Amino acid sequence: VRLLLLLCAASGLLLTAVAAIPPPEEAARMARYVLHSCDWGALATLSAQEGLRGRPFANIFSLSDGPPGPCGGSGVPYLYLTDMEISVQDLEVNSNASLTVSLAQTPYCRKHKYDPQNPLCAHIIFVGSIVKVNDSEADLAKKALFTRHPEMESWPKDHNWFFAKFNITNIWVLDYFGGLKIVTPEEYYSVKP
């Protein structure tokens, strides 16, 4: 019985350690952690719409870097898009965008009573472009998105949905006091969250 209790306690500690937020000195891991912990983000485009042309335009999009759980995901933000959406129309003119993802949407910041603007409520800013995924990556994107957002499978087929990814070129992490930290895509993809 004692051995069983010890094993259960050790398993609980292991699960807690896996789910623990990375320390501030591990900015690349923090970026991966935040993206994998979140289900949506604010995507900012340069508007191509009449009356707004060239101005920043932010919109909320569901996203996923892989199925939920401690395996950590791929680090690639996948999206499910339609040309009928106004921000996607902007992207057809200029595919450059930024994506902000914040732990404010998770229980972590609420638990610690962190305001979303508090640096301890970590958020990540990605800069890059949106690209349609090729056929070899479509199954991965589909699994990543539909496991987190099962409703997507029932969205109207006549909207011509397609899988896309955020092609990351720059990463900024704000997870502690003292300003933004810069993480390269190479650092970001090389760490395990």
N, C-alpha and C positions, 0 to 999 in steps of 0.2 A: 504494500500500500504506500509506504514512504517513497519507494522508487517511482511509483506511478505519479505521486504528487510532485516529486522533483522534476520528472519529465514534463509534466503539464506546466509547471512554473517556468521551466527553461524554454518551452515552446512559446509561452506567452511573452517572455522577455525577448525572444528572437523576433516574434511578430512585431512587438513594439519597436525594436531597433530598426527593422526593415521599414516601418512606416514613419520613423522619426524624420523630422525636417532636417535637411543638411545644415551644417554650421555656416556662418557668413563667409568664412575664408574659402569655401568651396563653391564659388559662384557658378561654375559650369554645371555642377551637380544640382545646385538650387534651380537653375533654369530648367533642367530636365524634370526635376521633381514638380515644379509649379505647372509646367505644361501637362504632365501626366495626371496631375491631381485635378485638373480643371476640364470642364465639359464645353465651355464656350469662351469666346474672346471678342474684343472690339477690334474690327478690321477697319482701318482708315485708308481710303482711296483718294485720288485726285478726281473730282467730279468731272464728268463729261456732259452733265445735264444742262440744258438751257437755263440760264440765269445763275448757275452755280459753277460754270466751267472753270476748271483750274483751282477751285477752292477745296480744302480738305473736307472729307465727308466720312464720318464714322458710322458703322453699323454693327450689330451683334450677329455673330455666326456660331452655330454649333460646330465643335471640332473634336478631334481625337487623334492621339498618337499611338493608339493601340487599345486592346481590351483593358478594362479596369483590373486592378490587382497589383501585387508587389513585383511583378516581372519588369516593370519600368517602361514599357513601350519603346517605340523606335526613335522618339524625339522629333519625328516629322509631323507637323500639324496637317492633318487631312481635313478636307471640307467637302460637302455635298452641295453642289451649286446648280443653278438654272440661269439661262440667259435672260429670263424674265425679271430677275432681281436687279434692282437699280444699281447696286454696287458692282455686280457682275458686268453690267453694261459699262460702267466706268473702267473696269479692268480690261475690257475688250479694246479700249482705246489706249490705256496705259496700264500695264500689268503690275507696276510698282505699287507697293502697299506697305503698311506697318500693321502689326498685330500686337495687341496688349492683352495679357492674360494675368489674372490676379488671384491670389489665395483668398481674397475677400469672398469669393463664391463658395468657398469650402467651410466646414465647421471650424477649421483651425483659427481663423481670425476672430470669429464670434466667441470661441472658447476662451481666448486670451483677452477678449474685449478690446481688440485692436481696430481702430477706425480704418477703412480701406486706404486712406491716404497715409497712414502711419507706415514708415519704412519697414517695420517688423512684420507687417502684413505684406509679404513679398509679392512683387509683380515683375513681370518680364516684358520687355519691348523687343519684338523682332522686326527687322526691316528686310525686305526682299521683294519677291514677286510671286504671283499666283500662276501656277501652270497646271494644265490638265495632266492627269497621270496617264501613262501609257498602259497598254493592255496587260503587260506583265506585272504592273503594280496595282491594277484595279482591284484584284481580289483582296490584297492586303488593306487597301483603303476601305473597301466595303466592310471587311471584318472589323477594322478599327472603329468605323463610324456606327455601323448597325448594332454592334454589341453595346455601345453606350447610348445610342439614340435609336431604339427599335422602331419608333414611330416613323422614321424616315422611309422604311420599306413600303409603307402604305401611302406615301405622298403621290399626288396625281402623276401618272406615267406620261400624260400629254405635255408636261412641263419640261420634258427632255433633260432630266437631271444628269449630272456627270460628276465624277470624282476629280478632285483637284488637290494640290498640296501647296503649302507655303514654302517656297524655295528660299531658305534663310541665307542672307548675306552678312547681316550684322545683328548682334545681340547685346542688350543692356539689361542688367539685373539691378533691381533696387530691393535689398533685403535687410538692410541695416543702416544705421546713421553714417553719414560721411559721403553720401553721393552715390551716383551710379557706378557700376562696375562693368567693364567691357569684357565680353567673352567672345572668342572667335568661333566660327562654326566648327572648325577642326577640334577645338577643346570641347565644345558642346557634344559633338557626336562621339567623341572618344571616351567619355566618362560613363560609368554605370550609375543610374539615378539611385 
